[in-house]
């Protein structure tokens, strides 16, 4: 073994290809991941508060699946919001539930702006959630609806104010896409690091293009839009045969450049309960893969390319060292490239995990980032051939 700057042409070309892949990877990271991190940090500073008189009345619609365990604290946090304009809270329950009815009745005794409606029993061949949201929006008194579910917690009393901040009486904003973070301390099961990374990577995927003016989905746990926009689109009429799609297929139908704003300021973020529980996480991922098939305007290439670029850079770097052996100079260069990619992964993704309030990963990030595309392929195959509920007749 020896060191020499004179390398075989094949080794030089392989090192050049490795460096090129690494540079393309860095460019995508800066265009996508770092852009979301920067937007998150500047969310409050670059969108200052406005006079209280400029805030519009709003209807908050809370979808419940029948469980009242988390409903009471959630409703209390909404009713206690520091909001300067009129607002109402409409609880839409999936079917009739005595526990939910009692909870709403108790709160209504001191808060006349809270109401309850429910989807009728025996509904078949129709998404009960979409029907519930439709009933809630039709019952809404005000022109703007903020939607969430009983599966979240709202840490800040300024949540509603922040979600309503972009709406003006005469501007073009019709949709505000919020964010729901996952408490990392709730997940102690095996695979928690993988789940935390995949959630953030998937979130960055849709947030990045939304920030760039090409929104294609939101989150069902934190979103606002104008009632007129919902009605003009005939609600979920095009996807009533699907169980889900109310926050991706529907958003892709109504969201356009200029009418959509991303709101991920500190106070606007809600917390998703049990969001990283293995079973819940898997179900959410699989249904997302299924519904995304019906979205035409979604990023299909750039974000998924990062893992393949990493793999290509590593493979070509290792190949360069093997071709030039026993000259160790290419192997040293290859090691520097691989370590540089790992450092880039840690720097970029750690900042994203922190910005989106997830688990503060570091040393496992290069491996998780490298294998992310493989997990996506496995998830899509599972979604296509699995037995999870997809259509309303399932």
C-alpha positions in Angstrom: 0.0 0.0 0.0 1.2 3.5 -0.8 0.0 7.1 -1.3 0.3 8.8 -4.7 -1.6 11.7 -6.2 -1.4 9.9 -9.6 -4.6 7.8 -9.9 -6.1 5.6 -12.6 -8.6 7.4 -14.9 -11.4 5.1 -13.7 -10.8 6.1 -10.1 -10.7 9.8 -11.0 -14.0 9.5 -12.9 -15.6 7.6 -10.0 -14.5 10.2 -7.5 -15.8 13.0 -9.8 -19.2 11.2 -9.9 -19.2 10.8 -6.1 -18.4 14.5 -5.6 -21.1 15.5 -8.1 -23.7 13.3 -6.3 -22.7 14.9 -3.0 -23.1 18.4 -4.4 -26.5 17.6 -5.9 -27.5 16.2 -2.5 -26.4 19.4 -0.8 -28.3 21.5 -3.3 -31.5 19.6 -2.7 -31.0 19.8 1.1 -30.7 23.6 0.9 -33.6 24.0 -1.5 -35.9 21.8 0.5 -34.9 20.9 4.1 -33.0 24.0 5.0 -35.7 26.2 3.4 -38.3 24.7 5.8 -36.0 25.2 8.8 -35.3 28.8 7.8 -39.1 29.5 7.2 -39.9 28.0 10.6 -37.4 30.2 12.4 -38.6 33.3 10.6 -42.3 32.5 10.9 -42.9 34.9 13.8 -40.4 37.6 12.9 -41.5 38.1 9.3 -45.2 37.9 9.9 -45.9 40.4 12.7 -49.2 40.5 14.6 -51.9 42.8 13.3 -54.5 45.0 15.2 -57.2 43.1 17.0 -59.9 44.9 15.0 -58.5 43.2 11.8 -59.1 39.7 13.0 -62.2 38.0 11.4 -64.8 35.8 13.1 -64.1 32.1 12.8 -65.7 28.7 13.3 -63.5 26.1 14.9 -64.6 22.6 13.8 -63.4 19.7 16.0 -63.9 16.2 14.6 -64.3 13.4 17.2 -64.5 9.7 16.7 -66.6 9.1 19.8 -64.0 9.1 22.5 -64.3 11.8 25.2 -61.0 11.1 26.9 -59.1 13.9 25.3 -62.0 16.0 24.2 -62.7 18.0 27.4 -59.1 19.3 27.8 -59.0 20.1 24.1 -62.2 22.0 24.1 -61.2 23.9 27.2 -58.0 25.0 25.5 -59.9 26.2 22.5 -62.5 28.0 24.5 -59.7 29.7 26.4 -58.0 31.0 23.3 -56.9 34.6 23.4 -58.8 35.6 20.2 -60.0 39.2 19.8 -62.9 38.5 17.4 -66.0 36.3 17.7 -65.5 32.5 17.4 -67.6 29.4 17.8 -66.7 25.8 18.4 -68.5 23.0 16.6 -67.9 19.5 17.8 -68.7 16.9 15.1 -68.9 13.5 16.5 -68.9 10.2 14.6 -72.3 8.9 15.6 -74.1 9.6 18.9 -72.0 9.3 22.0 -73.4 9.9 25.5 -69.9 10.8 26.8 -69.3 13.4 24.1 -72.8 14.8 24.5 -72.3 15.1 28.2 -68.9 16.8 27.8 -70.2 19.4 25.3 -73.3 20.0 27.5 -71.2 20.6 30.6 -69.0 23.2 28.7 -72.0 24.8 27.1 -73.4 25.8 30.5 -70.7 28.4 30.7 -69.7 28.8 27.0 -72.7 29.4 24.8 -70.5 29.5 21.7 -69.9 25.7 21.7 -72.2 23.3 19.7 -72.5 19.6 19.0 -73.6 17.8 15.9 -73.0 14.2 14.8 -73.1 11.9 11.8 -76.2 9.7 11.6 -75.9 6.0 12.4 -76.0 3.5 9.7 -74.2 5.5 7.0 -72.7 3.2 4.5 -70.6 3.6 1.3 -69.7 7.1 2.5 -66.7 8.4 4.4 -68.1 9.2 7.9 -65.3 11.7 8.5 -65.9 13.6 5.3 -69.6 13.6 6.0 -68.9 15.0 9.5 -66.6 17.8 8.3 -69.2 18.7 5.7 -72.0 18.9 8.3 -69.7 21.0 10.5 -68.9 23.4 7.8 -72.5 23.8 6.7 -73.4 24.4 10.3 -70.7 27.1 10.7 -71.9 30.6 11.2 -68.8 32.3 10.0 -67.0 32.5 6.7 -63.7 30.9 7.8 -63.4 27.4 9.4 -60.4 26.2 11.3 -60.3 22.4 11.5 -58.7 20.0 14.0 -59.5 16.7 15.7 -59.9 15.3 19.2 -56.5 13.6 18.7 -54.5 16.8 19.4 -53.5 19.0 22.2 -53.2 22.8 21.8 -50.3 24.1 24.0 -50.7 27.8 23.2 -53.5 30.2 23.9 -52.5 32.1 20.7 -53.0 29.1 18.4 -56.3 30.4 16.9 -54.9 33.9 16.5 -51.8 32.6 14.7 -53.9 30.4 12.4 -56.2 33.3 11.5 -53.4 35.9 11.2 -53.0 35.5 7.4 -56.7 36.0 6.6 -57.9 39.5 5.7 -61.2 40.8 4.5 -60.0 41.7 1.1 -56.9 39.6 0.4 -56.5 36.5 -1.7 -55.6 34.1 1.1 -58.2 31.2 1.2 -56.2 28.5 2.9 -53.8 28.3 5.9 -51.8 25.2 6.3 -50.8 24.6 9.9 -48.6 21.9 11.4 -49.1 19.1 14.0 -45.9 18.0 15.8 -45.4 14.7 17.6 -44.2 14.6 21.2 -41.1 12.5 21.1 -41.4 11.4 24.7 -44.6 9.5 24.0 -42.9 6.9 21.9 -40.6 4.4 23.7 -41.2 1.4 21.5 -38.7 -0.1 19.2 -38.2 1.8 16.0 -39.0 5.2 17.6 -36.0 6.9 15.9 -37.0 5.6 12.5 -40.6 6.7 13.0 -39.5 10.2 14.2 -37.3 10.7 11.2 -39.8 9.4 8.7 -42.5 11.7 10.1 -40.2 14.8 9.8 -38.9 13.8 6.3 -42.5 13.4 5.1 -43.5 16.7 6.7 -40.6 18.5 5.1 -41.7 17.0 1.7 -45.1 18.8 1.7 -44.0 21.8 3.7 -41.1 22.6 1.4 -43.2 22.7 -1.8 -46.0 24.6 0.0 -43.5 27.3 1.2 -42.3 27.4 -2.5 -45.9 28.2 -3.6 -46.9 24.7 -4.9 -49.0 23.3 -2.1 -50.5 19.8 -2.6 -51.5 18.7 0.9 -51.9 19.7 4.5 -52.6 18.0 7.8 -56.1 17.1 9.1 -55.1 18.2 12.6 -54.5 21.8 11.8 -55.8 23.6 8.7 -58.1 26.5 7.9 -60.0 27.6 4.8 -62.9 29.7 3.7 -66.3 28.1 3.7 -67.1 29.5 0.3 -64.0 27.7 -1.2 -65.3 24.4 0.3 -68.8 25.0 -1.2 -67.5 26.1 -4.6 -65.5 22.9 -4.8 -68.6 20.9 -3.8 -66.8 19.7 -0.7 -65.4 16.2 -1.0 -67.8 15.2 -3.8 -65.0 13.7 -6.0 -63.6 11.5 -3.2 -66.7 10.4 -1.2 -65.9 6.8 -2.1 -62.5 7.0 -0.2 -62.2 6.8 3.6 -59.5 9.4 3.6 -58.1 12.2 1.5 -59.7 15.2 3.3 -56.3 16.8 3.9 -54.4 15.8 0.8 -56.6 15.1 -2.2 -59.0 17.9 -1.2 -56.2 20.4 -0.5 -54.6 19.6 -3.9 -58.0 20.5 -5.5 -58.4 23.9 -3.8 -54.8 25.1 -3.1 -53.0 27.2 -5.6 -50.1 29.6 -5.6 -51.2 32.8 -4.1 -54.3 31.5 -2.2 -52.4 29.4 0.3 -50.2 30.4 3.3 -48.1 28.1 5.5 -48.3 29.0 9.2 -45.7 27.2 11.3 -45.0 29.8 13.9 -44.3 28.5 17.5 -47.8 29.3 18.8 -49.6 27.8 15.8 -48.3 24.3 16.1 -50.5 21.7 17.8 -49.3 18.5 19.4 -50.5 15.1 18.0 -51.3 12.6 20.8 -50.0 9.0 20.2 -48.8 10.1 16.8 -45.7 7.9 16.8 -47.4 4.9 18.3 -46.2 2.0 16.0 -49.7 0.9 15.0 -51.1 4.4 14.5 -48.0 5.5 12.7 -48.2 2.6 10.3 -51.9 3.1 9.5 -51.3 6.8 8.9 -48.4 6.2 6.5 -50.3 3.5 4.6 -53.4 5.5 4.0 -51.3 8.5 2.9 -49.5 6.4 0.3 -52.9 5.3 -1.0 -54.6 8.7 -1.2 -51.5 10.3 -2.8 -52.1 8.2 -5.9 -55.1 10.5 -6.7 -53.0 13.7 -6.5 -51.6 14.9 -9.8 -49.7 17.9 -8.5 -47.3 16.4 -6.1 -43.5 16.2 -5.9 -42.6 12.8 -7.4 -38.8 13.2 -7.9 -36.7 15.7 -6.1 -37.3 14.8 -2.5 -37.1 11.1 -3.1 -33.8 11.6 -4.9 -31.7 12.4 -1.8 -31.3 8.8 -0.6 -30.4 7.6 -4.0 -27.8 10.3 -4.4 -26.3 9.4 -1.0 -26.1 5.7 -2.1 -24.6 6.6 -5.5 -22.0 8.9 -3.8 -21.0 6.3 -1.3 -20.9 3.4 -3.8 -18.8 5.4 -6.4 -16.4 6.6 -3.7 -15.9 3.0 -2.4 -15.5 1.8 -6.0 -12.8 4.5 -6.7 -10.8 3.2 -3.7 -11.1 -0.4 -4.9 -10.1 0.4 -8.4 -7.0 2.3 -7.3 -5.8 -0.2 -4.7 -3.0 -0.5 -3.4 -2.8 3.3 -3.9 -4.6 4.6 -0.8 -4.9 8.2 -2.0 -8.4 7.6 -3.6 -9.5 5.7 -0.5 -8.7 8.7 1.7 -10.5 11.0 -0.7 -13.5 8.6 -0.7 -13.5 8.5 3.1 -13.5 12.3 3.3 -16.5 12.3 0.9 -18.4 9.7 2.9 -17.7 11.5 6.2 -18.7 14.8 4.6 -22.1 13.4 3.5 -22.7 12.0 7.0 -21.8 15.3 8.5 -24.2 17.1 6.1 -27.0 14.6 7.0 -26.5 15.3 10.7 -26.3 19.1 10.3 -29.3 19.4 8.0 -31.7 16.8 9.5 -30.9 17.6 13.1 -32.0 21.2 12.5 -35.1 20.0 10.8 -36.0 17.6 13.7 -35.5 20.4 16.2 -37.5 23.0 14.1 -40.4 20.6 13.8 -40.3 19.6 17.5 -39.3 16.0 17.0 -36.7 13.7 18.6 -33.2 15.3 18.6 -31.4 12.6 16.6 -27.8 12.9 15.5 -25.6 9.8 14.9 -28.4 7.7 13.4 -29.4 10.4 10.9 -27.1 9.3 8.0 -28.4 5.8 8.1 -32.0 6.8 8.4 -31.6 9.3 5.6 -29.9 6.8 3.3 -32.5 4.1 3.8 -35.6 6.4 3.7 -36.3 5.8 0.0 -36.3 2.0 0.6 -38.9 2.4 3.4 -41.0 4.5 1.1 -40.9 1.8 -1.6 -41.8 -0.8 1.0 -44.7 1.3 2.3 -46.1 1.9 -1.2 -46.0 -1.8 -1.9 -47.7 -2.6 1.4 -50.3 0.1 0.8 -51.1 -1.3 -2.7 -51.5 -4.9 -1.6 -52.4 -4.5 2.1 -55.9 -5.0 3.6 -56.3 -1.6 5.3 -59.5 0.3 4.7 -59.3 2.3 1.5 -62.7 2.6 -0.1 -65.9 3.2 1.8 -67.3 -0.3 0.9 -64.3 -2.0 2.5 
